Amino acid sequence: MTTTTVPAPQKINLRRPDIMQAVQAQVLSHYRSELVDRIRARGHLVCAGGLTIKLAKEFGFCYGVERAIDLAYAARKVFPNQPIYILGEIIHNPEVNDQLREMEIRFLSGKEKNADLEDLQQGDVVIIPAFGAEVATMEKLKGKGCQFVDTTCGDVMSVWKRVRQYANDSVTSIIHGKAWHEETKATSSRATANGGGHYLVVFTLAETDYLCRYILNGGDKGEFLATFKGAFSAGFDPDVHLNAIGVANQTTMLRGETEEVQRRLRTAMEQKHGAANLDKHFRFFDTICGATQDRQDPLQKLLAQPLNLLLVIGGYNSSNTSHLAEMGEAKLPTYFIKNAAKMVSDKIIQHYNQHLHQEVETENWLPPGSITVGVTAGASCPNNLIEDTIRRLFELRGISVQEVLAQ
């Protein structure tokens, strides 16, 4: 019998000085904003004609996003004539993903999918998005002998390390996140990679409280599994696998909410097993992405200032951006838009409603007279889209940005 051996994935050196110099020039031409740089230098503030715009101190691309984009652009430089594939959106920003499509990078999933994983062959180049990929998908690609351009964020891989350790120690991972999100899917697959681990994903504090009650009092197993349908590992048994738990999280969740999930579960496990035995039954590591927190903290400070409304710019499926919008919504009128074109006029704005999971229209959103508008953006939003938003705001007041900066 003949056995075909598939060679190990070939390492690709994309960070050659000549390649990266060309890539950085291209990325800057696509996404940089001189206007945003100038406003930052002026104290994150610009005003004219009764309109004041205040930018959060931190917003837009984080290091992990910049690295992912750089590597994707570098792949096209190194392989100018070869088909290049990507498992899904590299980040959650439609404009950035459209740029990759224009570079003829083929998408293996999503609404605009134009290639199939089954069709890949040995030597094909595949980009792994910043969210990472599930273990089964990676094994399938390795089995085909594909070459990888892995842009997975380092903060995401830190979470993977934790859940793998939980699994090795027979500790069930309780993951605070969105079970349907690419990152959480990739993370949960690491919890089961050794064949013996388990996980459960909790999204809300209400789900956390339900879990705590079950830990303390037991309950209807069928109801429990129905409540968390699609959010737990194969073979998960709440009467068995909640004896020892470790909390992890999707890196883009709200820190305060993740800390509250951890606190409530810790309290439940301490009541169940006693303070002296807590270390045997409960673990927790802080795995919130630094860039996510670096955007939430400055927004909190911005929201403490007098503002009439807040604009949050980013992809509607961006988790970290959606949490910025949630923070704003708790304080004042907030509009989550993916680009400046959504500001149709000073009367109508089209924005994403997170409760309805769809875009809606609001009328009379931009009040007349002297107003102050706060602006922030998610970690996957490029500065050129922030510039477009600022220009559009002044345009709606009949003011050119050139006039503003000349003051």
Salt bridges, closest charged atoms under 4 A:
ASP18 OD2 - ARG16 NH2 3.38
ASP37 OD2 - ARG32 NE 3.07
GLU89 OE1 - HIS92 NE2 3.88
ASP98 OD1 - ARG101 NH1 2.93
GLU112 OE1 - ARG101 NE 3.72
ASP116 OD1 - LYS113 NZ 2.83
GLU139 OE2 - LYS142 NZ 3.75
ASP169 OD2 - ARG283 NH1 2.72
GLU182 OE2 - HIS92 NE2 3.01
GLU182 OE1 - HIS181 ND1 3.83
ASP209 OD2 - ARG264 NH1 2.93
ASP237 OD2 - LYS221 NZ 3.19
ASP239 OD2 - LYS221 NZ 3.76
GLU257 OE2 - HIS176 NE2 3.21
GLU260 OE2 - ARG263 NH2 2.64
GLU260 OE2 - ARG264 NE 2.76
ASP286 OD2 - ARG255 NH1 2.69
GLU326 OE1 - HIS323 ND1 3.37
GLU359 OE1 - LYS342 NZ 3.21
GLU387 OE2 - ARG391 NE 2.76
GLU395 OE2 - ARG392 NH1 2.26
